[in-house]
């Protein structure tokens, strides 16, 4: 690993640019409602965690994916049961 901080900042800048560019949603998500998409994302996170767990490792990543799945499940419920939209939760400034 390099001691040059520019290596890290270059990678972070490229990641930031990637998010700004956006992109097309994963197959199967575009035609879903906002709440259905959140539930589908939760299921995909659980499937990814299961794949990692089956390979007998990456326990920290499995835990993080599980928390992500829980968050998406809350978002599904909040959107389905209120007038909120998914963009209401993007800034993480307010609780559900």
C-alpha positions in Angstrom: 0.0 0.0 0.0 1.3 3.4 -0.9 2.0 6.1 1.7 0.9 8.7 -0.8 -2.4 10.2 0.3 -3.1 11.2 -3.4 -3.7 7.5 -4.1 -6.7 7.5 -1.7 -8.0 10.9 -2.7 -7.9 9.9 -6.4 -10.0 6.8 -5.7 -12.4 8.8 -3.6 -12.8 11.4 -6.3 -13.5 8.7 -8.9 -16.1 7.1 -6.6 -17.8 10.5 -6.1 -17.9 11.1 -9.9 -19.4 7.6 -10.4 -22.3 8.5 -8.0 -22.8 11.8 -9.7 -23.1 10.1 -13.1 -25.8 7.9 -11.8 -26.7 5.0 -14.1 -29.4 2.6 -14.9 -31.0 0.6 -12.0 -30.4 -3.0 -11.6 -32.5 -5.3 -13.7 -35.9 -5.8 -12.2 -35.9 -2.6 -10.1 -36.9 0.0 -12.6 -40.5 -1.2 -13.0 -41.2 -1.5 -9.3 -42.8 1.1 -7.0 -40.5 2.9 -4.6 -41.6 0.7 -1.7 -41.3 -2.5 -3.7 -37.8 -1.5 -4.8 -36.7 -1.1 -1.2 -38.0 -4.5 -0.3 -36.3 -6.1 -3.4 -33.0 -4.4 -2.4 -33.3 -5.8 1.1 -33.8 -9.3 -0.3 -30.7 -8.8 -2.6 -28.6 -7.7 0.3 -29.6 -10.8 2.3 -28.8 -13.0 -0.8 -25.4 -11.3 -1.0 -24.8 -11.9 2.7 -25.7 -15.5 2.3 -23.2 -15.9 -0.6 -20.4 -14.4 1.5 -21.4 -16.5 4.6 -21.4 -19.7 2.4 -17.8 -18.9 1.6 -17.0 -19.0 5.3 -15.8 -15.5 5.8 -16.3 -11.8 5.4 -18.2 -11.8 8.7 -18.0 -8.0 9.0 -19.4 -7.6 5.5 -22.2 -10.0 6.3 -23.2 -7.9 9.4 -23.1 -4.7 7.3 -25.3 -6.2 4.6 -27.7 -7.4 7.3 -27.9 -3.8 8.7 -28.5 -2.5 5.1 -31.3 -5.1 4.6 -32.9 -3.9 7.9 -32.7 -0.3 6.8 -34.3 -1.1 3.4 -37.0 -3.0 5.2 -37.8 0.0 7.4 -37.8 2.2 4.3 -40.2 -0.2 2.6 -42.6 0.1 5.6 -42.2 3.8 6.0 -42.9 4.5 2.3 -45.8 2.0 2.1 -47.5 3.3 5.2 -47.0 7.1 4.7 -46.8 9.9 2.2 -43.0 9.8 2.4 -40.8 9.0 -0.6 -37.4 7.3 -0.8 -35.6 10.6 -1.3 -36.9 11.8 2.1 -34.5 9.3 3.7 -31.4 10.0 1.6 -29.8 12.7 3.7 -30.1 10.7 7.0 -31.0 13.9 8.8 -34.3 12.6 10.2 -35.5 9.4 11.7 -38.1 7.3 9.9 
